[in-house]
Amino acid sequence: MNRAASDLPVFAKRSMLLATMAYGGGRGGRALHWLFGDVTFPVPRSLYEVLLWPVYLIPLGWAVFLALTASGSSIPILVAAALIIGLVGICYPTRRIVGFALVLFWWAIILVGPAIEGLRVWMGLIALILTGLFVRYLDWAETNRDGEFHTQQSAREHAKRDRSMAAFLPGPLAALRANLPPTLAGVPGTKTVSGLRIVELNRHFDSHLEASADGTLHEWSRDRGRSLGIGIGPFGISQGWGRGVTDGVFNFDLRGSMQEDWTHENFVVVLERDDGADVVRLIVPSDPAVHEYLQNLLWTWQRNLVVNSASELLVRRNLYDLPDRIVCDATYVADRLTAIQRMEPDRRPEISIVGAPADDHALLGGAIQFGRDGRWYQLFPVAIVSALVDLMNGRLPQPAPAVEVPELTDDAPHAEPAPGGATGVAPVGESDAGAPLSVATIGQFTLRKDAEDLTTRLTQKPLMSFLWQYLLARAVHNPRDVISRAALADEVFPTMDPKLQRTRLRQRLSDLQTSLPPELAGCVLSESERVRFTADGAIVDSIRLRSAATSIAATKAPLSESELKDLEALASAVGDDSFLPEWEALEQKVTAGRSSVSAVIEEARGDVDRWRVALLLAIADAYFARVRPTAAIPYLERVVRSHPENELATKKLVAAYLETGQSDRARQLQDTQAAAR
């Protein structure tokens, strides 16, 4: 989204990932740590700890003095205590328990020591002063040492956790990005209730309060003072007197206005079972609230992973656009429920709901179904939030329920037909009686149906061309991609107010359906709050390339002659240029470079490049298998020319040149590869 981060409220709930540190638990554990500190590092680690060593050398010297000059039953006890305290103090100079033991030893010597008769009072006064200074310095030094220790320990824990999460997250994050799990019956942590009918519906449009405060402050003060001073030599007499009076008035005025957002709403619906035995309340937040919740959840996760750490960069790179990809049908469902309320009771469809339990008789709405075989309309993304929570806690998300979902077939783009055998590649030039739309996206952007060129019918309308190509790129990158109207409006009109964004997008989508030829308009489907691109009835070169690369990766059997010819024709058709090469100029014209859609285009370009390399290598491998290295050379040259760092292709090309007797070229490639290293 292009809204500033400061416009979004901070997620107020305490994060489940917030690190906590305890010392045995409860007040007892904290008291023990306060006394003993950390015992794992016996050597002083700072200068202020070393400065305490002379203090602990005193009892050691005193022990030697007592052992040599005094005798009596208490002397061995005092000598042993002095040795223990001195040696332990050298190892742990700032620990409070050691300091207390040293103070007790001092006072024991002063009170019962036989060697200081006659000096006991003076020694007691000196010990009292030194005890105060020593205890104060000891507490300050231990507080600093403990703070530094736990800072280092926390840094080590964060680094260890970051390494663990960085190793764990790539696979699950890629899987989540490629396929967002819908909320369906059977999703872990949800409850499904079927056979319901509507009783009551309360709708609430999102609102925004704008207020201003005006105030005036009047202050009046009066001060009086008098002073008299007389000085004679080093002596002086002075007298002072003063009086002050202050008065103030503060006037406060508040004005505000409430604005309703008529495009977004939340609602609460009360449903009862068909037999009237029980009721359930379904709570559904609005579309912006859902996106805001997910955005703040991701920000909270990123802050707890440490910003710019390896694991945080993985989350940011894979989930930066997750809130924009979530589709919430709350507005449509509210309209549908309102219409159902006006229907005759015997004509009302059966309602089924899935949600996260809020209490015994209320659910946070995750999805709703009208009729036994209807599609599941998505509300709050419970399944996605559950998957994120699992990843936050280092667990693999639980698998989605294995059920047949009709709405996925209706809403998700269908995979293009694959009449061309195992590789799924139809021969170039093949067409059916319907003369499908032919879309070229690699190296150029052209639209043709039969002999008619439809390209200018779209490109002469820059905004429609921007919408059409952007949705096409999303479908190329992810064949099941959908985008919400709010997110699409923000990408196309990044500088406008959100309300005006939605209005403009609705107008442009309507114009697109009415002013473009049916072959082009039919590729953009707008369903409730979702917009997507469908390639049904069209032949798109980049999508054909994706199908071929997917089939190559899944099929281990050697290519037949017909399949090889189809792949060669496709490789010739797609060429070596980039995907949508004129996109930057179009984006500059429409959004002046203010949108973030270029990230999607770059991802699609990377995909196309990767699929093309897989296609060329498969053709070369097929010719190697037929012992025809000469025929493999042009395809390997294409790979090496665009990807000189590809060692696999370079090695195969060197082998092909050696087999065909072109040793000079093989040696040149080897030298180039060695220099690159």
C-alpha positions as MATLAB code, in Angstrom:
seq = 'MNRAASDLPVFAKRSMLLATMAYGGGRGGRALHWLFGDVTFPVPRSLYEVLLWPVYLIPLGWAVFLALTASGSSIPILVAAALIIGLVGICYPTRRIVGFALVLFWWAIILVGPAIEGLRVWMGLIALILTGLFVRYLDWAETNRDGEFHTQQSAREHAKRDRSMAAFLPGPLAALRANLPPTLAGVPGTKTVSGLRIVELNRHFDSHLEASADGTLHEWSRDRGRSLGIGIGPFGISQGWGRGVTDGVFNFDLRGSMQEDWTHENFVVVLERDDGADVVRLIVPSDPAVHEYLQNLLWTWQRNLVVNSASELLVRRNLYDLPDRIVCDATYVADRLTAIQRMEPDRRPEISIVGAPADDHALLGGAIQFGRDGRWYQLFPVAIVSALVDLMNGRLPQPAPAVEVPELTDDAPHAEPAPGGATGVAPVGESDAGAPLSVATIGQFTLRKDAEDLTTRLTQKPLMSFLWQYLLARAVHNPRDVISRAALADEVFPTMDPKLQRTRLRQRLSDLQTSLPPELAGCVLSESERVRFTADGAIVDSIRLRSAATSIAATKAPLSESELKDLEALASAVGDDSFLPEWEALEQKVTAGRSSVSAVIEEARGDVDRWRVALLLAIADAYFARVRPTAAIPYLERVVRSHPENELATKKLVAAYLETGQSDRARQLQDTQAAAR';
ca = [
       0.000    0.000    0.000;
       1.127    3.596   -0.535;
      -0.279    4.994    2.674;
       2.329    6.181    5.135;
       3.002    3.846    7.989;
       2.161    6.611   10.443;
      -1.431    6.582    9.227;
      -1.980    3.105   10.628;
      -2.519    2.515   14.352;
       0.040    0.540   16.294;
      -1.018   -3.010   17.078;
      -1.858   -2.768   20.767;
      -1.981   -6.422   21.780;
       1.143   -7.826   23.398;
       3.012  -10.012   20.943;
       3.196  -13.701   21.683;
       6.828  -13.564   20.548;
       7.986  -10.961   23.038;
      11.050  -12.398   24.754;
      10.820  -12.874   28.519;
      13.576  -13.670   30.986;
      12.997  -15.165   34.420;
      15.318  -16.134   37.236;
      13.669  -19.077   38.919;
      10.211  -17.531   38.765;
       8.364  -15.177   41.134;
       9.798  -12.850   43.762;
      11.972  -15.598   45.214;
      13.732  -16.112   41.896;
      14.350  -12.372   41.476;
      15.684  -12.101   45.047;
      18.102  -14.991   44.499;
      19.373  -13.439   41.294;
      19.769  -10.069   43.045;
      21.959  -11.744   45.680;
      23.962  -14.239   43.626;
      23.902  -12.698   40.133;
      25.184  -14.864   37.300;
      27.713  -17.514   38.343;
      28.760  -18.670   34.893;
      31.481  -16.010   34.438;
      33.879  -16.099   37.425;
      36.493  -13.784   35.899;
      35.975   -9.987   36.062;
      35.117   -8.595   32.648;
      35.488   -4.854   33.269;
      37.693   -2.334   35.063;
      35.154   -1.459   37.743;
      35.149   -5.127   38.813;
      38.965   -5.275   38.970;
      38.987   -2.142   41.159;
      37.388   -4.211   43.923;
      40.264   -6.695   44.087;
      42.283   -4.670   46.698;
      39.249   -4.793   48.974;
      39.288   -8.599   48.881;
      43.060   -8.742   49.376;
      42.553   -7.187   52.817;
      40.899  -10.314   54.354;
      43.592  -12.496   52.785;
      46.317  -10.379   54.401;
      44.361  -10.297   57.625;
      44.130  -14.112   57.591;
      47.922  -14.352   57.302;
      48.333  -11.813   60.094;
      45.959  -13.692   62.413;
      47.546  -17.034   61.660;
      50.989  -15.673   62.588;
      50.217  -13.463   65.594;
      47.039  -14.655   67.305;
      45.823  -17.767   68.975;
      42.556  -18.937   70.368;
      39.542  -21.057   69.571;
      38.019  -18.480   67.169;
      41.190  -17.869   65.159;
      40.893  -20.910   62.802;
      37.285  -19.984   62.039;
      38.234  -16.383   61.245;
      41.213  -17.464   59.126;
      39.096  -19.958   57.117;
      36.353  -17.350   56.614;
      38.900  -14.767   55.482;
      40.446  -17.148   52.952;
      37.091  -18.203   51.514;
      35.749  -14.657   51.269;
      38.973  -13.337   49.751;
      39.299  -16.065   47.113;
      35.607  -15.998   46.164;
      35.736  -12.200   46.045;
      38.647  -12.322   43.586;
      36.491  -14.482   41.280;
      33.158  -12.688   41.862;
      34.085   -9.197   43.081;
      30.702   -7.502   42.497;
      28.288  -10.186   43.690;
      26.152   -8.837   46.493;
      26.216  -12.047   48.550;
      30.042  -11.966   48.538;
      30.037   -8.285   49.495;
      27.666   -8.948   52.395;
      29.912  -11.775   53.583;
      32.920   -9.421   53.476;
      31.078   -6.770   55.503;
      30.066   -9.364   58.100;
      33.704  -10.511   58.309;
      34.880   -6.957   58.919;
      32.445   -6.463   61.760;
      33.250   -9.870   63.228;
      36.929   -8.895   63.361;
      36.081   -5.547   64.924;
      33.717   -6.987   67.517;
      35.509  -10.184   68.538;
      38.996   -9.942   67.016;
      41.634  -10.346   69.726;
      44.310   -8.322   67.927;
      42.686   -4.856   67.999;
      42.090   -4.327   71.730;
      42.128   -0.617   72.478;
      41.389    0.299   68.860;
      37.935   -1.257   68.650;
      35.962    2.026   68.768;
      38.103    3.776   66.178;
      38.119    0.710   63.953;
      34.330    0.534   64.233;
      33.931    4.144   63.055;
      36.296    3.564   60.133;
      34.501    0.307   59.230;
      31.135    2.068   59.312;
      32.285    4.691   56.787;
      33.990    2.146   54.563;
      30.960   -0.152   54.692;
      28.690    2.590   53.346;
      31.076    3.482   50.513;
      31.780   -0.156   49.687;
      28.104   -1.218   49.617;
      27.158    1.721   47.405;
      29.956    1.076   44.910;
      29.323   -2.679   44.950;
      25.617   -2.254   44.158;
      26.397    0.166   41.300;
      29.064   -2.134   39.821;
      26.860   -5.243   40.029;
      23.934   -3.417   38.427;
      26.136   -2.381   35.486;
      27.675   -5.852   35.154;
      24.267   -7.529   35.245;
      22.885   -5.158   32.634;
      25.823   -5.741   30.283;
      25.641   -9.490   30.783;
      21.962   -9.714   29.955;
      22.381   -7.389   26.975;
      25.031   -9.716   25.558;
      22.975  -12.779   26.447;
      19.927  -11.276   24.752;
      22.009  -10.497   21.655;
      23.274  -14.081   21.559;
      19.752  -15.431   21.968;
      18.484  -13.159   19.187;
      21.331  -14.216   16.885;
      20.710  -17.893   17.621;
      16.990  -17.518   17.069;
      17.571  -15.527   13.876;
      19.781  -18.280   12.443;
      17.192  -20.899   13.356;
      14.293  -18.927   11.841;
      16.315  -18.017    8.725;
      16.907  -21.722    8.101;
      13.286  -22.642    8.801;
      11.292  -19.898    7.064;
      12.207  -19.945    3.316;
      10.195  -23.043    2.384;
       7.035  -22.290    4.424;
       7.042  -18.620    3.404;
       7.365  -19.509   -0.291;
       4.512  -22.006    0.042;
       2.342  -19.448    1.830;
       3.099  -16.765   -0.749;
       2.311  -19.087   -3.649;
      -0.978  -20.333   -2.229;
      -2.860  -18.382    0.426;
      -5.065  -20.849    2.328;
      -8.779  -19.980    2.241;
     -10.906  -20.252    5.353;
     -13.077  -23.332    4.885;
     -14.850  -25.910    6.980;
     -12.271  -27.969    8.823;
      -9.563  -25.304    9.169;
      -7.781  -25.858   12.506;
      -9.043  -23.575   15.237;
     -12.423  -22.938   13.607;
     -15.972  -24.061   14.226;
     -18.467  -24.853   11.481;
     -22.212  -24.429   11.922;
     -24.684  -25.393    9.184;
     -28.444  -25.283    8.723;
     -28.876  -21.657    9.836;
     -31.326  -18.907    8.994;
     -31.027  -15.195    9.607;
     -32.781  -13.592   12.587;
     -31.250  -10.138   12.916;
     -28.653   -8.078   11.045;
     -26.887   -4.973   12.362;
     -24.722   -3.123    9.849;
     -22.225   -0.402   10.776;
     -20.375    1.632    8.184;
     -16.810    2.563    8.976;
     -16.599    6.112   10.233;
     -13.874    8.657   10.859;
     -14.043   11.471   13.404;
     -12.350   14.751   12.637;
     -12.098   17.213   15.534;
     -10.376   20.465   16.367;
      -9.815   22.271   19.656;
      -9.488   26.038   20.119;
      -8.386   27.562   23.409;
      -7.298   30.873   24.855;
      -5.329   31.508   28.025;
      -5.369   34.858   29.801;
      -2.908   35.289   32.668;
      -2.459   38.312   34.904;
       0.234   38.536   37.539;
       1.592   41.181   39.895;
       4.742   40.905   42.011;
       6.089   43.243   44.643;
       9.407   43.074   46.459;
      11.524   45.035   48.871;
      15.031   44.444   50.118;
      17.293   46.210   52.613;
      20.973   45.466   53.230;
      23.591   47.021   55.516;
      27.248   45.941   55.508;
      30.059   46.890   57.921;
      33.395   45.278   57.142;
      33.017   41.518   56.934;
      29.589   41.663   58.593;
      26.248   42.311   56.920;
      22.538   42.558   57.706;
      19.819   42.111   55.088;
      16.042   41.927   55.003;
      13.728   40.912   52.143;
       9.955   40.980   51.555;
       7.800   40.103   48.552;
       4.212   39.552   47.432;
       2.717   38.101   44.261;
      -0.782   37.772   42.791;
      -1.645   35.609   39.743;
      -4.959   35.110   37.981;
      -5.719   33.065   34.819;
      -8.654   32.190   32.531;
      -8.702   29.263   30.075;
     -11.458   28.974   27.468;
     -11.816   25.629   25.661;
     -13.934   24.908   22.599;
     -14.148   21.550   20.751;
     -15.713   20.989   17.347;
     -15.907   17.716   15.438;
     -17.500   16.059   12.445;
     -18.211   12.413   11.688;
     -17.621   11.049    8.191;
     -19.118    7.758    7.062;
     -17.219    5.455    4.724;
     -20.004    4.133    2.502;
     -17.743    1.656    0.713;
     -16.753   -0.394    3.773;
     -18.774   -1.767    6.642;
     -18.730   -4.298    9.426;
     -21.756   -6.140   10.703;
     -23.088   -8.504   13.338;
     -25.680  -11.094   12.321;
     -27.705  -13.347   14.614;
     -28.514  -16.745   13.103;
     -30.634  -19.584   14.438;
     -30.822  -23.242   13.597;
     -33.652  -24.436   11.427;
     -35.224  -26.194   14.406;
     -34.925  -23.039   16.537;
     -32.979  -24.927   19.200;
     -30.086  -22.485   19.409;
     -28.686  -19.227   18.038;
     -25.204  -18.079   17.120;
     -23.842  -14.586   16.619;
     -21.455  -13.957   13.704;
     -19.114  -10.968   14.067;
     -17.601   -9.693   10.805;
     -15.045   -6.828   10.612;
     -14.785   -4.573    7.577;
     -12.338   -4.987    4.721;
      -9.985   -2.145    5.861;
      -9.994   -3.502    9.419;
      -8.926   -6.939    8.159;
      -6.075   -5.482    6.099;
      -5.010   -3.268    9.002;
      -4.988   -6.221   11.400;
      -2.782   -8.306    9.105;
      -0.422   -5.410    8.439;
       0.073   -4.750   12.136;
       0.483   -8.471   12.817;
       3.295   -8.599   10.257;
       4.923   -5.459   11.668;
       4.815   -6.933   15.164;
       6.435  -10.129   13.903;
       9.138   -8.175   12.073;
       9.946   -6.060   15.143;
      10.356   -9.185   17.268;
      12.617  -10.780   14.656;
      14.950   -7.739   14.847;
      14.699   -5.346   11.916;
      17.074   -6.094    9.006;
      18.046   -9.491   10.392;
      18.140  -12.441    7.992;
      14.817  -13.830    9.199;
      13.115  -10.415    9.153;
      14.280   -9.787    5.583;
      12.772  -13.134    4.580;
       9.422  -12.150    6.091;
       9.534   -8.698    4.515;
      10.509  -10.020    1.073;
       7.841  -12.748    0.973;
       4.924  -11.128    2.798;
       5.249   -7.413    2.016;
       2.078   -7.482   -0.094;
       0.135  -10.077    1.917;
      -2.483   -7.632    3.309;
      -3.167   -6.334   -0.200;
      -3.791   -9.855   -1.505;
      -6.424  -10.659    1.117;
      -9.975  -10.430   -0.162;
     -12.801   -9.720    2.289;
     -16.361  -10.039    0.967;
     -17.926   -8.387    4.026;
     -19.758   -5.669    2.082;
     -21.217   -8.084   -0.445;
     -22.220  -10.598    2.243;
     -23.990   -7.841    4.218;
     -25.931   -6.861    1.080;
     -26.773  -10.514    0.422;
     -28.032  -11.046    3.978;
     -30.149   -7.913    3.717;
     -31.701   -9.253    0.517;
     -32.332  -12.655    2.149;
     -34.216  -10.950    4.980;
     -36.704   -9.607    2.430;
     -37.308  -13.032    0.870;
     -40.171  -15.324    1.771;
     -39.163  -17.735    4.562;
     -39.605  -20.826    2.385;
     -37.346  -19.368   -0.331;
     -34.436  -18.399    1.900;
     -31.257  -20.428    1.288;
     -29.634  -22.443    4.041;
     -26.668  -20.647    5.575;
     -23.423  -22.255    6.794;
     -20.665  -20.397    8.615;
     -17.056  -21.019    9.610;
     -15.336  -18.928   12.240;
     -13.082  -18.711   15.258;
     -15.048  -19.034   18.528;
     -15.284  -15.745   20.427;
     -17.362  -17.359   23.190;
     -19.853  -20.211   23.507;
     -22.413  -18.550   21.219;
     -20.418  -16.146   19.029;
     -17.974  -16.595   16.156;
     -15.510  -14.280   14.442;
     -16.691  -14.783   10.893;
     -14.171  -16.524    8.662;
     -16.391  -17.579    5.749;
     -20.061  -17.961    4.916;
     -21.926  -20.156    2.440;
     -25.391  -19.643    0.964;
     -26.987  -22.951   -0.014;
     -25.548  -26.416    0.419;
     -23.417  -26.245   -2.733;
     -22.678  -22.516   -2.805;
     -19.242  -20.942   -2.749;
     -17.575  -19.923    0.493;
     -17.348  -16.135    0.709;
     -14.235  -15.093    2.617;
     -14.583  -12.757    5.587;
     -11.841  -12.713    8.226;
      -8.759  -14.742    7.048;
      -8.650  -17.159    9.987;
      -6.649  -19.752    8.024;
      -3.969  -17.223    7.035;
      -3.680  -15.818   10.566;
      -3.353  -19.366   11.946;
      -0.594  -20.104    9.409;
       1.240  -16.902   10.390;
       0.969  -17.719   14.093;
       2.415  -21.185   13.435;
       5.338  -19.665   11.517;
       5.911  -17.079   14.244;
       6.325  -19.877   16.745;
       8.605  -21.953   14.515;
       5.964  -24.501   13.493;
       4.894  -25.630   10.053;
       1.332  -24.493    9.312;
      -1.228  -27.248    9.609;
      -2.410  -28.509    6.210;
      -5.611  -27.117    4.777;
      -8.671  -29.390    4.856;
      -8.794  -31.812    1.934;
     -12.232  -30.901    0.612;
     -13.601  -30.033   -2.806;
     -14.207  -26.310   -2.838;
     -16.538  -25.098   -5.599;
     -15.640  -21.453   -5.187;
     -11.972  -22.048   -5.927;
     -12.936  -23.269   -9.371;
     -15.176  -20.236   -9.851;
     -12.802  -17.610   -8.499;
      -9.325  -18.782   -9.367;
      -7.904  -18.500  -12.839;
      -8.040  -21.804  -14.666;
      -4.871  -23.347  -15.944;
      -4.581  -22.988  -19.664;
      -5.389  -26.074  -21.753;
      -2.478  -28.295  -22.679;
      -3.316  -30.115  -25.909;
       0.308  -30.616  -26.878;
       1.111  -33.913  -25.179;
       3.210  -34.391  -22.076;
       4.812  -30.985  -22.235;
       1.490  -29.187  -22.367;
       2.653  -27.071  -25.314;
       0.333  -26.565  -28.216;
       2.060  -26.179  -31.577;
       2.594  -22.618  -32.629;
      -0.113  -21.568  -35.019;
      -2.622  -24.110  -33.692;
      -6.081  -22.587  -33.304;
      -9.563  -23.846  -32.811;
     -12.815  -22.849  -34.423;
     -13.213  -20.044  -31.881;
      -9.989  -18.309  -33.034;
      -8.642  -17.588  -29.536;
      -6.992  -14.327  -28.597;
      -3.211  -14.518  -29.044;
      -1.199  -12.476  -26.526;
       2.539  -11.850  -26.977;
       4.218  -10.546  -23.815;
       7.895  -11.472  -24.274;
       9.935   -8.981  -26.274;
       6.808   -7.122  -27.314;
       3.202   -6.641  -26.319;
       0.710   -7.502  -29.044;
      -2.883   -8.721  -29.096;
      -4.206  -10.521  -32.154;
      -7.370  -12.400  -33.018;
      -7.213  -14.118  -36.401;
      -5.671  -11.500  -38.693;
      -6.969   -8.539  -36.668;
      -4.501   -6.630  -34.498;
      -6.222   -5.480  -31.298;
      -3.148   -3.989  -29.664;
      -3.933   -0.351  -30.354;
      -7.529   -0.828  -29.135;
      -5.995   -1.308  -25.675;
      -2.768    0.726  -25.711;
      -4.494    3.915  -26.878;
      -6.149    3.938  -23.429;
      -3.116    4.061  -21.092;
      -5.025    3.573  -17.846;
      -6.930    0.541  -19.134;
      -3.724   -0.843  -20.630;
      -2.037   -0.405  -17.246;
      -4.842   -2.315  -15.491;
      -4.951   -5.071  -18.096;
      -1.191   -5.672  -18.206;
      -0.780   -5.477  -14.426;
      -3.474   -8.096  -13.833;
      -1.950  -10.225  -16.597;
       1.480  -10.074  -14.901;
      -0.053  -11.178  -11.599;
      -1.706  -14.136  -13.342;
       1.573  -15.078  -15.039;
       3.390  -15.038  -11.701;
       0.607  -16.867   -9.820;
      -2.162  -18.599  -11.780;
      -4.488  -18.463   -8.744;
      -3.915  -14.787   -8.014;
      -6.716  -12.426   -7.009;
      -6.477   -8.868   -5.713;
      -8.949   -6.847   -3.710;
     -10.493   -3.720   -5.182;
      -9.000   -1.586   -2.398;
      -5.466   -2.811   -3.093;
      -5.851   -2.451   -6.867;
      -7.274    1.054   -6.494;
      -4.327    2.063   -4.342;
      -1.867    0.779   -6.955;
      -3.544    2.521   -9.902;
      -4.364    5.808   -8.125;
      -1.657    6.063   -5.444;
      -1.990    9.790   -4.723;
      -5.767    9.966   -4.304;
      -7.972    9.711   -1.236;
      -9.056    6.077   -0.572;
     -12.722    6.867   -1.254;
     -11.901    8.555   -4.538;
      -9.587    5.661   -5.414;
     -12.438    3.156   -5.154;
     -14.784    5.373   -7.160;
     -12.253    5.886   -9.964;
     -11.433    2.177  -10.101;
     -15.100    1.249  -10.300;
     -15.521    3.671  -13.214;
     -12.438    2.379  -15.030;
     -13.461   -1.258  -14.641;
     -16.890   -0.385  -15.975;
     -15.340    1.477  -18.917;
     -13.037   -1.453  -19.571;
     -15.984   -3.819  -19.925;
     -17.946   -1.493  -22.205;
     -15.300    0.143  -24.399;
     -12.917   -2.747  -25.119;
     -13.584   -5.644  -27.491;
     -15.171   -8.643  -25.749;
     -11.997  -10.694  -26.250;
     -10.040   -8.199  -24.120;
     -12.742   -7.239  -21.643;
     -13.502  -10.891  -20.889;
      -9.983  -11.432  -19.530;
     -10.603   -9.103  -16.576;
     -13.125  -10.522  -14.115;
     -14.574   -8.424  -11.309;
     -16.440  -10.472   -8.724;
     -17.680   -8.712   -5.599;
     -14.527   -7.323   -3.947;
     -12.148   -9.401   -6.099;
     -10.494   -8.628   -9.404;
      -8.481  -11.154  -11.379;
      -7.191  -11.983  -14.857;
      -8.337  -15.139  -16.602;
      -6.479  -16.649  -19.536;
      -9.360  -18.917  -20.553;
      -9.930  -18.629  -24.291;
      -6.567  -16.907  -24.859;
      -3.097  -18.113  -25.828;
      -0.502  -16.188  -23.799;
       3.124  -16.915  -24.671;
       4.435  -16.466  -21.109;
       1.717  -18.734  -19.703;
       2.509  -21.364  -22.353;
       6.156  -21.058  -21.340;
       5.187  -21.607  -17.706;
       3.157  -24.697  -18.605;
       6.051  -26.119  -20.617;
       8.575  -25.535  -17.814;
       6.193  -27.070  -15.256;
       5.655  -30.143  -17.420;
       9.402  -30.504  -18.011;
      10.077  -30.418  -14.285;
       7.343  -32.961  -13.580;
       8.096  -35.347  -16.471;
      11.253  -37.468  -16.323;
      10.599  -39.427  -19.507;
      12.569  -38.531  -22.672;
      10.887  -36.136  -25.068;
       9.274  -37.568  -28.142;
       9.947  -36.063  -31.568;
       6.614  -34.229  -31.620;
       7.175  -32.835  -28.138;
      10.674  -31.722  -29.077;
       9.373  -29.926  -32.169;
       6.708  -28.176  -30.075;
       9.309  -27.023  -27.569;
      11.586  -25.759  -30.342;
       8.725  -23.797  -31.873;
       7.907  -22.277  -28.473;
      11.577  -21.418  -27.803;
      11.756  -19.668  -31.167;
       8.526  -17.783  -30.506;
       9.448  -16.419  -27.080;
      12.945  -15.268  -28.061;
      15.421  -13.910  -25.513;
      13.876  -10.536  -24.633;
      12.215   -9.557  -21.350;
       8.595   -9.753  -20.253;
       6.497   -6.615  -21.036;
       9.530   -4.555  -22.176;
       7.559   -1.294  -22.458;
       6.067   -1.464  -18.970;
       8.235    1.259  -17.375;
       7.119    3.860  -19.913;
       3.474    2.935  -19.353;
       3.820    3.086  -15.583;
       5.521    6.472  -15.759;
       2.673    7.781  -17.897;
      -0.108    6.479  -15.606;
       1.272    6.752  -12.051;
       4.463    8.810  -12.535;
       6.340    5.964  -10.844;
       4.480    6.365   -7.538;
       2.971    2.881   -7.411;
       4.682   -0.313   -6.265;
       3.429   -2.556   -9.072;
       6.875   -2.765  -10.665;
       7.785   -5.347   -8.022;
       5.161   -7.684   -9.505;
       6.456   -7.075  -13.030;
      10.021   -7.832  -11.924;
       8.890  -11.073  -10.281;
       7.112  -12.096  -13.473;
      10.210  -11.227  -15.525;
      12.326  -13.399  -13.254;
       9.837  -16.250  -13.642;
       9.815  -15.969  -17.434;
      13.603  -15.922  -17.542;
      13.816  -19.012  -15.335;
      11.199  -20.894  -17.364;
      12.982  -20.024  -20.621;
      16.303  -21.384  -19.307;
      14.575  -24.614  -18.261;
      13.015  -24.897  -21.728;
      16.310  -24.343  -23.580;
      18.201  -26.795  -21.375;
      15.491  -29.427  -21.906;
      15.807  -29.060  -25.687;
      19.609  -29.322  -25.464;
      19.351  -32.418  -23.259;
      16.965  -33.993  -25.765;
      19.507  -33.510  -28.566;
      22.325  -34.845  -26.387;
      20.196  -37.944  -25.752;
      19.866  -38.326  -29.535;
      23.667  -37.924  -29.918;
      23.214  -34.694  -31.852;
      25.384  -32.185  -29.938;
      25.558  -29.858  -32.926;
      21.804  -29.244  -32.716;
      22.071  -28.563  -28.952;
      24.704  -25.826  -29.326;
      22.380  -22.932  -30.417;
      20.089  -23.441  -27.426;
      22.974  -23.649  -24.972;
      24.527  -20.542  -26.526;
      21.296  -18.660  -25.833;
      21.465  -19.645  -22.173;
      25.144  -18.769  -21.759;
      24.722  -15.473  -23.605;
      21.997  -14.286  -21.213;
      23.321  -16.108  -18.133;
      27.123  -16.393  -18.294;
      27.140  -17.386  -14.610;
      25.152  -20.563  -15.339;
      27.842  -23.212  -14.822;
      25.619  -26.132  -15.838;
      24.841  -24.629  -19.243;
      28.480  -23.625  -19.741;
      29.735  -27.135  -18.983;
      27.212  -28.648  -21.380;
      28.169  -26.169  -24.079;
      31.884  -26.937  -23.605;
      31.115  -30.647  -23.884;
      29.100  -30.043  -27.081;
      31.945  -28.075  -28.671;
      34.484  -30.726  -27.709;
      32.328  -33.481  -29.167;
      31.995  -31.569  -32.426;
      35.708  -30.844  -32.627;
      35.492  -27.099  -31.910;
      38.178  -27.122  -29.210;
      39.122  -23.428  -29.621;
      35.631  -22.303  -28.717;
      35.523  -24.793  -25.836;
      38.840  -23.482  -24.500;
      37.589  -19.901  -24.805;
      34.500  -20.725  -22.729;
      36.625  -22.447  -20.090;
      38.954  -19.435  -19.853;
      35.981  -17.076  -19.536;
      34.475  -19.207  -16.810;
      37.796  -19.387  -14.919;
      38.207  -15.599  -15.129;
      34.698  -15.076  -13.817;
      35.535  -17.150  -10.752;
];
